[in-house]
Amino acid sequence: MTEKEQVFDIKCCRCSRLVEFRREVSKKHPGYYAAPVPAFGDVDPALLIVGLAPGMHGAHATGRPFTGDDAGTMLYEVLFQYGFSSKPESHSADDELQLFNCCITNVVKCLPPQNRPLTAEVKQCNAFLVAELHALKKGGVVIALGTIAHAAVLRALGVKLKAYKFGHGEMHKLPGGLTMIDSYHCSRYNTQTKRLTKPMFQAVFASAKSKLSACHDTQRKL
């Protein structure tokens, strides 16, 4: 394992601003998880979904990505629809929900003030994303939720950001045989304003499912 690839550390304290903010939130909400949030799902998935950061009353409270607030409502419904999840809803880290051949993570593992991580914090956390990308199966697919996730994936793979432009539904062939599909983030703001509709989100996962099925068929014939 290189210096750029590091296993998730639940005790990580590298970003002083985020550490201090966690402490402030914990005083107001002593029952919250209030720590770096690990990825959730299979350890060697075919599909990796990359979000931005834990929400204050969501993952920061529950300890599971996209769980506990509105951000994950559409995500888990669509995951269930396409066979990646055992349930269409995620309520808590101990609700026995399972993901199949899929993993969900965030670019930044800690809650940032106003849900806006600094560029330095995104780069500091990138080593964990490197490890998560390397854990993907051959021919794996990454769904990047938003422009920051899109850029973080490229940075983790050592690819020039200008080489791949973000666009909802766009599919990019990446080094190592990986494919990235861009999507608007499934935040409450985006879904309520209809910037991201359920059919739009379903189309992204339909593309991912089709890509994975085609890859599986090709490998089986080899």
C-alpha positions as CSV (number, residue, x, y, z in Angstrom):
1,M,0.0,0.0,0.0
2,T,1.4,3.4,-1.0
3,E,1.3,6.6,1.0
4,K,-1.5,7.8,-1.3
5,E,-3.6,4.7,-0.5
6,Q,-4.7,4.4,3.1
7,V,-7.3,2.3,4.9
8,F,-10.1,4.3,6.5
9,D,-9.3,5.5,10.0
10,I,-12.2,6.1,12.3
11,K,-9.9,8.1,14.6
12,C,-8.7,10.4,11.9
13,C,-8.0,13.9,13.1
14,R,-6.0,15.4,10.2
15,C,-8.4,18.3,9.4
16,S,-8.5,20.5,12.5
17,R,-11.5,22.5,11.3
18,L,-13.6,19.4,10.9
19,V,-12.4,18.0,14.2
20,E,-13.4,21.2,16.0
21,F,-16.8,21.3,14.2
22,R,-17.5,17.7,15.2
23,R,-16.9,18.6,18.8
24,E,-19.2,21.6,18.6
25,V,-22.0,19.5,17.1
26,S,-21.5,16.8,19.7
27,K,-22.2,19.3,22.5
28,K,-25.6,20.0,21.0
29,H,-26.3,16.4,20.0
30,P,-24.5,14.1,22.5
31,G,-26.2,11.0,21.1
32,Y,-24.9,11.4,17.6
33,Y,-22.3,9.1,16.0
34,A,-20.0,12.2,15.6
35,A,-16.9,10.6,14.0
36,P,-15.5,10.0,10.6
37,V,-18.1,7.9,8.7
38,P,-16.9,4.7,7.0
39,A,-18.1,3.4,3.6
40,F,-21.1,1.1,3.8
41,G,-21.5,-2.1,1.7
42,D,-19.4,-4.8,0.2
43,V,-15.6,-4.7,0.7
44,D,-15.0,-5.7,-3.0
45,P,-17.9,-4.2,-4.9
46,A,-18.6,-3.9,-8.6
47,L,-20.4,-0.5,-8.0
48,L,-19.1,2.3,-5.9
49,I,-21.3,5.3,-5.2
50,V,-19.4,8.5,-4.2
51,G,-21.2,11.3,-2.4
52,L,-19.9,14.5,-0.9
53,A,-19.9,14.4,2.9
54,P,-22.0,13.2,5.9
55,G,-25.1,15.3,6.7
56,M,-25.4,16.7,10.2
57,H,-28.6,14.9,11.0
58,G,-28.0,12.1,8.6
59,A,-24.7,10.1,8.4
60,H,-23.1,12.3,11.1
61,A,-25.9,11.2,13.5
62,T,-26.2,7.5,12.4
63,G,-22.8,6.5,11.2
64,R,-24.0,5.3,7.8
65,P,-23.7,7.2,4.5
66,F,-27.0,8.7,3.3
67,T,-28.9,7.5,6.3
68,G,-31.1,9.5,8.7
69,D,-32.1,12.4,6.5
70,D,-33.7,13.1,3.2
71,A,-30.5,12.9,1.1
72,G,-30.7,9.1,1.0
73,T,-34.4,8.6,0.3
74,M,-34.2,8.4,-3.4
75,L,-30.8,6.7,-3.4
76,Y,-31.9,3.7,-1.4
77,E,-35.2,3.4,-3.3
78,V,-33.3,3.2,-6.6
79,L,-30.6,0.8,-5.2
80,F,-33.4,-1.6,-4.1
81,Q,-35.1,-1.2,-7.5
82,Y,-32.0,-2.3,-9.3
83,G,-31.1,-5.1,-7.0
84,F,-28.2,-3.5,-5.1
85,S,-30.0,-3.3,-1.7
86,S,-32.1,-5.6,0.5
87,K,-34.5,-2.8,1.5
88,P,-35.8,0.4,-0.1
89,E,-35.1,2.5,3.0
90,S,-32.2,3.1,5.3
91,H,-33.1,4.3,8.8
92,S,-30.1,3.4,11.1
93,A,-26.8,1.6,11.1
94,D,-28.3,-1.4,12.8
95,D,-31.5,-1.8,10.7
96,E,-30.0,-5.0,9.0
97,L,-30.1,-3.4,5.6
98,Q,-27.6,-5.0,3.2
99,L,-26.0,-3.9,0.0
100,F,-25.2,-6.4,-2.8
101,N,-22.0,-6.0,-4.9
102,C,-22.2,-2.3,-4.0
103,C,-20.6,0.2,-1.7
104,I,-21.5,3.8,-0.7
105,T,-18.9,6.3,0.4
106,N,-18.2,10.0,0.6
107,V,-15.4,12.2,-0.6
108,V,-15.0,13.7,2.8
109,K,-15.7,11.4,5.7
110,C,-16.4,14.1,8.4
111,L,-19.2,16.6,8.7
112,P,-18.1,19.9,7.2
113,P,-19.7,23.3,8.3
114,Q,-22.6,24.2,6.0
115,N,-22.0,20.9,4.1
116,R,-19.1,22.6,2.3
117,P,-15.7,21.0,2.7
118,L,-12.6,23.0,1.9
119,T,-10.4,21.9,-1.1
120,A,-7.6,21.0,1.3
121,E,-10.0,18.8,3.3
122,V,-11.1,17.0,0.1
123,K,-7.5,16.4,-0.8
124,Q,-6.6,15.2,2.7
125,C,-9.4,12.6,2.5
126,N,-8.5,11.5,-1.0
127,A,-6.2,8.7,0.2
128,F,-9.2,6.8,1.6
129,L,-11.0,7.1,-1.8
130,V,-7.9,5.7,-3.5
131,A,-8.2,2.6,-1.4
132,E,-11.9,2.3,-2.0
133,L,-11.4,2.6,-5.8
134,H,-8.7,0.0,-5.8
135,A,-11.1,-2.4,-4.0
136,L,-13.5,-2.3,-6.9
137,K,-13.8,-5.5,-9.0
138,K,-12.3,-5.5,-12.5
139,G,-14.6,-3.6,-14.8
140,G,-16.2,-1.8,-11.9
141,V,-18.5,1.2,-12.1
142,V,-18.3,4.5,-10.1
143,I,-21.3,6.7,-9.8
144,A,-20.1,10.2,-8.9
145,L,-22.8,12.3,-7.1
146,G,-21.9,15.9,-8.1
147,T,-19.0,17.8,-9.4
148,I,-16.8,17.5,-6.2
149,A,-17.2,13.7,-6.2
150,H,-16.5,13.6,-10.0
151,A,-13.2,15.6,-9.4
152,A,-12.2,13.6,-6.4
153,V,-12.5,10.3,-8.3
154,L,-10.3,11.7,-11.1
155,R,-7.8,12.9,-8.5
156,A,-7.7,9.6,-6.8
157,L,-6.9,7.9,-10.1
158,G,-4.2,10.4,-11.0
159,V,-6.2,11.7,-14.0
160,K,-6.2,15.3,-15.2
161,L,-9.5,16.9,-14.2
162,K,-9.8,18.8,-17.5
163,A,-9.8,15.5,-19.4
164,Y,-13.3,14.6,-18.2
165,K,-16.1,17.1,-18.0
166,F,-18.9,16.6,-15.5
167,G,-22.4,16.1,-17.0
168,H,-25.4,14.4,-15.6
169,G,-25.7,10.9,-17.2
170,E,-22.3,11.2,-18.8
171,M,-20.2,8.0,-18.9
172,H,-16.4,8.2,-18.7
173,K,-13.9,5.4,-19.3
174,L,-11.2,5.6,-16.7
175,P,-7.8,4.0,-16.2
176,G,-7.8,0.5,-14.8
177,G,-10.9,-0.6,-16.8
178,L,-13.2,1.4,-14.5
179,T,-16.2,3.4,-15.7
180,M,-17.5,6.6,-14.1
181,I,-21.1,7.8,-14.5
182,D,-21.9,11.3,-13.4
183,S,-25.1,12.3,-11.6
184,Y,-26.5,15.3,-9.9
185,H,-26.4,14.7,-6.1
186,C,-29.6,13.3,-4.6
187,S,-29.8,16.1,-2.0
188,R,-33.1,17.4,-0.8
189,Y,-32.5,20.6,-2.6
190,N,-31.9,19.0,-6.0
191,T,-34.8,16.6,-5.7
192,Q,-37.3,19.3,-4.4
193,T,-36.3,21.7,-7.2
194,K,-36.5,18.9,-9.8
195,R,-33.0,19.4,-10.9
196,L,-32.8,15.7,-10.2
197,T,-35.9,13.7,-10.8
198,K,-36.4,10.0,-10.0
199,P,-36.5,9.0,-13.7
200,M,-33.2,10.9,-14.2
201,F,-31.6,9.0,-11.3
202,Q,-33.1,5.7,-12.4
203,A,-31.5,6.2,-15.8
204,V,-28.0,6.6,-14.2
205,F,-28.4,3.3,-12.3
206,A,-29.9,1.6,-15.4
207,S,-26.7,2.5,-17.2
208,A,-24.5,1.2,-14.4
209,K,-26.5,-2.0,-14.2
210,S,-26.2,-2.5,-18.0
211,K,-22.5,-1.8,-18.0
212,L,-21.8,-4.2,-15.2
213,S,-24.0,-6.9,-16.8
214,A,-22.1,-6.5,-20.1
215,C,-18.7,-6.7,-18.3
216,H,-19.8,-9.8,-16.5
217,D,-20.9,-11.5,-19.7
218,T,-17.6,-10.6,-21.4
219,Q,-15.5,-12.0,-18.5
220,R,-17.6,-15.2,-18.4
221,K,-16.9,-15.8,-22.1
222,L,-13.1,-15.4,-21.7
